[in-house]
């Protein structure tokens, strides 16, 4: 049950939707501010931002209905009201880029990667604020019990009332950790956005955001006891699958860019092997943690290490450039 923020004459308002709205507003205002700073066309945002809200809510509801169809009478019922049921954050990762792409198609902005760069820090800030709303609910807590009294506090754990026994349980604070990840990403992305570099291309800030966020969510989504799964798959969550797709896509994109700039090298093969080994290791540890429920800490440490190997490969593909030696021409006599 959600915690009530305050009562009104017509009912009550919960904390969770308040923080979700604040997160969305913070993301929109930050995106607008960065677009102004980079002198992008404001007309594009005037179309994209309200469209992004509509599309994000639509996709978020559709995805949640698909994964949790038993919570709804029908798809039509799920779309007719914003109350009840739930939403998937994945919807925002579909709705926002699509809205910005529509603005680009309408020729209100000619540089979509630059728009995505402006939206990335705001997205991280919105996640940091919006995820705090789950501290005021009894849903979506981590599946790991925290028995060490020294860790029975934020940011490690939060309380949940067991619906069956009524007992208070300390569980891993999954969503608070996601909020912290969003805050850290916001700071990193702002530094990257503000520090101009000749080697950085438009779209790199958004690419780094998607990469780092995907790395974190592969682990954190595994800690949830109510992660969203495909109807035909109860092993790897939908969010983990999409995060893996993002990481593979980043490797492919950066590999193509690197090969075009410097030509094909053994370096690329090494990076591909490292990235695939990292993703494969993370996948195996997901299998392991589901078969050995008492080995959470070991599994998630090894999963994180494997994903950091994948991250290292992606960063090296982004940053490493072949040194080109200029030819020395002998002076003529």
Secondary structure in CASP SS format (residue, H / E / C, confidence):
PFRMAT SS
TARGET T0000
AUTHOR 0000-0000-0000
METHOD secondary structure of the structure
MODEL  1
X C 1.00
X C 1.00
X C 1.00
X E 1.00
X E 1.00
X E 1.00
X E 1.00
X E 1.00
X C 1.00
X C 1.00
X E 1.00
X E 1.00
X E 1.00
X E 1.00
X H 1.00
X H 1.00
X H 1.00
X H 1.00
X H 1.00
X H 1.00
X H 1.00
X H 1.00
X H 1.00
X H 1.00
X H 1.00
X H 1.00
X H 1.00
X H 1.00
X H 1.00
X H 1.00
X H 1.00
X H 1.00
X H 1.00
X H 1.00
X H 1.00
X H 1.00
X H 1.00
X C 1.00
X C 1.00
X C 1.00
X C 1.00
X H 1.00
X H 1.00
X H 1.00
X H 1.00
X H 1.00
X H 1.00
X H 1.00
X H 1.00
X H 1.00
X H 1.00
X H 1.00
X H 1.00
X H 1.00
X H 1.00
X H 1.00
X H 1.00
X H 1.00
X H 1.00
X H 1.00
X H 1.00
X H 1.00
X H 1.00
X H 1.00
X H 1.00
X H 1.00
X H 1.00
X C 1.00
X H 1.00
X H 1.00
X H 1.00
X C 1.00
X C 1.00
X C 1.00
X H 1.00
X H 1.00
X H 1.00
X H 1.00
X H 1.00
X H 1.00
X C 1.00
X C 1.00
X C 1.00
X C 1.00
X C 1.00
X C 1.00
X C 1.00
X C 1.00
X C 1.00
X H 1.00
X H 1.00
X H 1.00
X H 1.00
X H 1.00
X H 1.00
X H 1.00
X H 1.00
X H 1.00
X H 1.00
X H 1.00
X H 1.00
X H 1.00
X H 1.00
X H 1.00
X H 1.00
X C 1.00
X C 1.00
X C 1.00
X C 1.00
X C 1.00
X C 1.00
X H 1.00
X H 1.00
X H 1.00
X H 1.00
X H 1.00
X H 1.00
X H 1.00
X H 1.00
X H 1.00
X H 1.00
X H 1.00
X H 1.00
X H 1.00
X H 1.00
X H 1.00
X H 1.00
X H 1.00
X H 1.00
X H 1.00
X H 1.00
X H 1.00
X H 1.00
X H 1.00
X H 1.00
X H 1.00
X C 1.00
X C 1.00
X C 1.00
X C 1.00
X C 1.00
X E 1.00
X C 1.00
X C 1.00
X E 1.00
X C 1.00
X C 1.00
X C 1.00
X H 1.00
X H 1.00
X H 1.00
X C 1.00
X C 1.00
X C 1.00
X C 1.00
X C 1.00
X E 1.00
X E 1.00
X E 1.00
X E 1.00
X E 1.00
X C 1.00
X C 1.00
X C 1.00
X C 1.00
X C 1.00
X C 1.00
X E 1.00
X E 1.00
X E 1.00
X E 1.00
X E 1.00
X C 1.00
X H 1.00
X H 1.00
X H 1.00
X H 1.00
X H 1.00
X H 1.00
X H 1.00
X H 1.00
X H 1.00
X H 1.00
X H 1.00
X H 1.00
X H 1.00
X H 1.00
X H 1.00
X H 1.00
X H 1.00
X H 1.00
X H 1.00
X H 1.00
X H 1.00
X C 1.00
X C 1.00
X C 1.00
X C 1.00
X C 1.00
X C 1.00
X C 1.00
X C 1.00
X C 1.00
X H 1.00
X H 1.00
X H 1.00
X H 1.00
X H 1.00
X H 1.00
X H 1.00
X H 1.00
X H 1.00
X H 1.00
X H 1.00
X H 1.00
X H 1.00
X H 1.00
X H 1.00
X H 1.00
X H 1.00
X H 1.00
X H 1.00
X H 1.00
X E 1.00
X C 1.00
X C 1.00
X C 1.00
X C 1.00
X C 1.00
X C 1.00
X C 1.00
X C 1.00
X C 1.00
X C 1.00
X C 1.00
X C 1.00
X C 1.00
X H 1.00
X H 1.00
X H 1.00
X H 1.00
X H 1.00
X H 1.00
X H 1.00
X H 1.00
X H 1.00
X H 1.00
X H 1.00
X H 1.00
X H 1.00
X H 1.00
X H 1.00
X H 1.00
X H 1.00
X H 1.00
X H 1.00
X H 1.00
X H 1.00
X H 1.00
X H 1.00
X H 1.00
X H 1.00
X C 1.00
X C 1.00
X C 1.00
X H 1.00
X H 1.00
X H 1.00
X H 1.00
X H 1.00
X H 1.00
X H 1.00
X H 1.00
X H 1.00
X H 1.00
X H 1.00
X H 1.00
X H 1.00
X H 1.00
X H 1.00
X H 1.00
X H 1.00
X H 1.00
X H 1.00
X H 1.00
X H 1.00
X H 1.00
X H 1.00
X H 1.00
X H 1.00
X H 1.00
X C 1.00
X C 1.00
X C 1.00
X C 1.00
X H 1.00
X H 1.00
X H 1.00
X H 1.00
X H 1.00
X H 1.00
X H 1.00
X H 1.00
X H 1.00
X H 1.00
X H 1.00
X H 1.00
X H 1.00
X H 1.00
X H 1.00
X H 1.00
X H 1.00
X H 1.00
X H 1.00
X H 1.00
X H 1.00
X H 1.00
X H 1.00
X H 1.00
X C 1.00
X C 1.00
X C 1.00
X C 1.00
X C 1.00
X C 1.00
X C 1.00
X C 1.00
X C 1.00
X C 1.00
X C 1.00
X C 1.00
X C 1.00
X C 1.00
END
